[in-house]
Amino acid sequence: MGSATNRNPARRLDDASSLAGLPEFRPRLTVVVVILTLMVAVVGWRIARDTGARRADLLSREAIGLFDAAPSTAAATAPPDAAEAEKRFRDLAGVPIGFPRDDVDFVPVEVRRETFANRPAASLRFRYAGEGYLLVVSARDRLLGTPSVAAFPEGSFVSGERNGRSFVLWEREGASCIVVSDADVTQVFDLVRRLFT
């Protein structure tokens, strides 16, 4: 009884093809391996992408909670000027960030230390053209554990709306930053682009 495949060792050397050093080329096996490799790559990419979205969602939810919290009683005193607020903010955050000093619409209200994502951070409550905003900045190595990992993949800004609040999340110079406001998300994004990037 003969076999459907060629198993004669003498004949195999004569007519066998070689693919990347393999003694026999099996097209079905190759197709299956390629499909499985692509499936694993797609699943890994989806997990990495979803992890970044989940992380950004948690950060925005916590920042909105800080925005909704009542400002401290120290905020009732005279607001600091932009230069004083910038110096205090840099001391608390450990991240170089500049505030607009010659823009009359920018009015700092309060600078304070916060706990953001179970890590130390600095926050600035300010008003711009009558709208209230909150800026929260945390050094990336403090927020995520390692300085080389970005909070979210494939992009420099994440923006959105939740419970009537708008937020913009971005990273710069080793820090994760988020601005939250009652204003429209396009207005918040434009403010971030003009003042903080």
Solvent accessible surface area in square Angstrom, and as a share of the most:
residue,aa,sasa,rsa
1,M,243,1.09
2,G,75,0.72
3,S,84,0.54
4,A,113,0.88
5,T,77,0.45
6,N,62,0.32
7,R,131,0.48
8,N,80,0.41
9,P,93,0.58
10,A,73,0.56
11,R,139,0.51
12,R,81,0.30
13,L,156,0.78
14,D,124,0.64
15,D,88,0.45
16,A,45,0.35
17,S,68,0.44
18,S,84,0.54
19,L,80,0.40
20,A,104,0.80
21,G,69,0.66
22,L,96,0.48
23,P,106,0.67
24,E,51,0.23
25,F,88,0.37
26,R,126,0.46
27,P,77,0.49
28,R,210,0.77
29,L,100,0.50
30,T,48,0.28
31,V,84,0.48
32,V,79,0.45
33,V,80,0.46
34,V,77,0.45
35,I,89,0.45
36,L,95,0.47
37,T,84,0.49
38,L,108,0.54
39,M,110,0.49
40,V,110,0.63
41,A,59,0.46
42,V,86,0.50
43,V,87,0.50
44,G,39,0.37
45,W,121,0.42
46,R,119,0.44
47,I,109,0.55
48,A,57,0.45
49,R,93,0.34
50,D,52,0.27
51,T,46,0.27
52,G,3,0.03
53,A,63,0.49
54,R,143,0.52
55,R,73,0.26
56,A,5,0.04
57,D,45,0.23
58,L,108,0.54
59,L,8,0.04
60,S,0,0.00
61,R,126,0.46
62,E,64,0.29
63,A,0,0.00
64,I,7,0.04
65,G,42,0.40
66,L,31,0.16
67,F,26,0.11
68,D,77,0.40
69,A,48,0.37
70,A,85,0.66
71,P,69,0.43
72,S,42,0.27
73,T,128,0.75
74,A,71,0.55
75,A,21,0.16
76,A,96,0.74
77,T,94,0.54
78,A,91,0.70
79,P,72,0.45
80,P,33,0.21
81,D,85,0.44
82,A,12,0.09
83,A,38,0.30
84,E,103,0.46
85,A,1,0.01
86,E,13,0.06
87,K,137,0.58
88,R,124,0.45
89,F,0,0.00
90,R,103,0.37
91,D,101,0.52
92,L,27,0.14
93,A,0,0.00
94,G,54,0.52
95,V,7,0.04
96,P,74,0.47
97,I,2,0.01
98,G,34,0.33
99,F,11,0.04
100,P,23,0.15
101,R,153,0.56
102,D,135,0.70
103,D,40,0.21
104,V,137,0.79
105,D,59,0.31
106,F,10,0.04
107,V,62,0.35
108,P,5,0.03
109,V,38,0.22
110,E,13,0.06
111,V,5,0.03
112,R,74,0.27
113,R,131,0.48
114,E,23,0.10
115,T,90,0.52
116,F,4,0.02
117,A,30,0.23
118,N,135,0.69
119,R,99,0.36
120,P,59,0.37
121,A,0,0.00
122,A,0,0.00
123,S,2,0.01
124,L,0,0.00
125,R,35,0.13
126,F,3,0.01
127,R,110,0.40
128,Y,20,0.08
129,A,68,0.53
130,G,55,0.53
131,E,60,0.27
132,G,21,0.20
133,Y,3,0.01
134,L,1,0.01
135,L,0,0.00
136,V,1,0.01
137,V,0,0.00
138,S,1,0.00
139,A,13,0.10
140,R,39,0.14
141,D,72,0.37
142,R,79,0.29
143,L,12,0.06
144,L,42,0.21
145,G,49,0.47
146,T,63,0.37
147,P,94,0.59
148,S,98,0.63
149,V,69,0.40
150,A,47,0.37
151,A,0,0.00
152,F,11,0.05
153,P,61,0.39
154,E,134,0.60
155,G,51,0.49
156,S,70,0.45
157,F,67,0.28
158,V,45,0.26
159,S,56,0.36
160,G,19,0.19
161,E,109,0.49
162,R,61,0.22
163,N,128,0.66
164,G,63,0.61
165,R,65,0.24
166,S,2,0.01
167,F,16,0.07
168,V,0,0.00
169,L,1,0.01
170,W,3,0.01
171,E,33,0.15
172,R,55,0.20
173,E,110,0.49
174,G,38,0.37
175,A,0,0.00
176,S,3,0.02
177,C,0,0.00
178,I,0,0.00
179,V,0,0.00
180,V,0,0.00
181,S,0,0.00
182,D,81,0.42
183,A,9,0.07
184,D,76,0.39
185,V,31,0.18
186,T,94,0.55
187,Q,79,0.35
188,V,0,0.00
189,F,71,0.30
190,D,47,0.25
191,L,2,0.01
192,V,0,0.00
193,R,129,0.47
194,R,120,0.44
195,L,28,0.14
196,F,6,0.03
197,T,91,0.53
